[in-house]
Amino acid sequence: MSQRLKSDLVTRAASGEQTPTVPVWFMRQAGRSLPEYRAVRKRGSILDTIKDPQLSAEITLQPVRRYGVDAAILYSDIIVPTFAVGFGIEVVEGKGPVATVPFRSEEDLKRLRDLEPEVDTSYVIETIRILVKELDIPLIGFAGAPFTVASYLIEGGPSKTYLKTKSLMRSNPDLWHKLMDRLAKLAISSLKSQIMAGASIFQLFDSWVGVLSPAEYAEMVAPHSNAVFHALAELNVPSIHFGVGTAMLLDQIASSGCTTVGVDDRIGLDYACRITQGKVALQGNLDPANILMGKNIAIDQTKKVLLASACSPGYIFNLGHGVFPESDPQVLKAVVDFVHDQGAAIRKNAQTR
């Protein structure tokens, strides 16, 4: 199923095209910062809400109506595939994904069977089908990258050190690669089903991969993340590869097979341009903390991001990570309006200097 798009700015920019207006969307634009979200969300686990297609579609649409962003991102979670195949993982309020029995041995691979999307995640497919009928802008599908999902399964939850993850990787590389291969296949199956249902672009989130060195990333992670992009290339949709703390990994990420690299707020877009060497479009990278500092600071910092983005013909404005729950929706709306009204002119002036 394909969308009848009124605006395809995001997909055009993600394919490397310079667009007449700078497109914008925000990671975590749906959810906790919106009062309308808090009014409709089901009590209990976020997974219970995700399993309700009508409600998930409504939550996906809320920021589109409020902000006028140029893309919607599916309301879901990166652990949905592993949850759906019965690994034993939940999302705990205020903590994040938690595996009550973490991954430890070869035996645990049996808990990661192949995903059958039409059976296991039929609610995700139905949500997308509802959204495709409602939206006239691109719908972004997404999945968790193998490393980040693996870290939750191995650590048992969020971590600051990733000691258990690194220990398994280094002490038992054979098992590590088996796990990563299994998680890559889950991501491929999930993303393919999202695209076939109507998503017109996808993002692979590798939020925690910045804890690795370039050499270890190249050997232990890149082959599996790259496999996701290569497997989906035949579907001919733009793709975004995003990670946090990835300044030293950007050259490898740009060669993953994605069409766009999402850049976090720890480096400048001009630096990212030099590293990626025009191989990909760029997305990012306003520090989400600036939204908490009020409209004036947020707009001032947005202008700096736009100036730094001038080096990249294909460009999507976004945050350097997700929207904070405390964010003022009015400030986010002001940023969207500023990017739409002045973003292209700011970039053009910077390009002609």
Sequence and secondary structure as in RCSB ss.txt:
>XXXX:A:sequence
MSQRLKSDLVTRAASGEQTPTVPVWFMRQAGRSLPEYRAVRKRGSILDTIKDPQLSAEITLQPVRRYGVDAAILY
SDIIVPTFAVGFGIEVVEGKGPVATVPFRSEEDLKRLRDLEPEVDTSYVIETIRILVKELDIPLIGFAGAPFTVA
SYLIEGGPSKTYLKTKSLMRSNPDLWHKLMDRLAKLAISSLKSQIMAGASIFQLFDSWVGVLSPAEYAEMVAPHS
NAVFHALAELNVPSIHFGVGTAMLLDQIASSGCTTVGVDDRIGLDYACRITQGKVALQGNLDPANILMGKNIAID
QTKKVLLASACSPGYIFNLGHGVFPESDPQVLKAVVDFVHDQGAAIRKNAQTR
>XXXX:A:secstr
     S  HHHHHHTT   SS  B  TT SSTT HHHHHH  SS HHHHHT HHHHHHHHHHHHHHH  S EE S
  TTHHHHHTT  EEEETTTEEEESS   SGGGGGGS    HHHHTHHHHHHHHHHHHH SS EEEEEE HHHHH
HHHHHSS  SS HHHHHHHHH HHHHHHHHHHHHHHHHHHHHHHHHHT  EEEEEETTGGGS HHHHHHHTHHHH
HHHHHHHGGG   EEEEESS GGGHHHHHTSS SEEE  TTS HHHHHHHHTTSSEEEEEE GGGGGG HHHHHH
HHHHHHHHGGG SSEEEEESS   TT  HHHHHHHHHHHHHHHHHHHHHHHT 
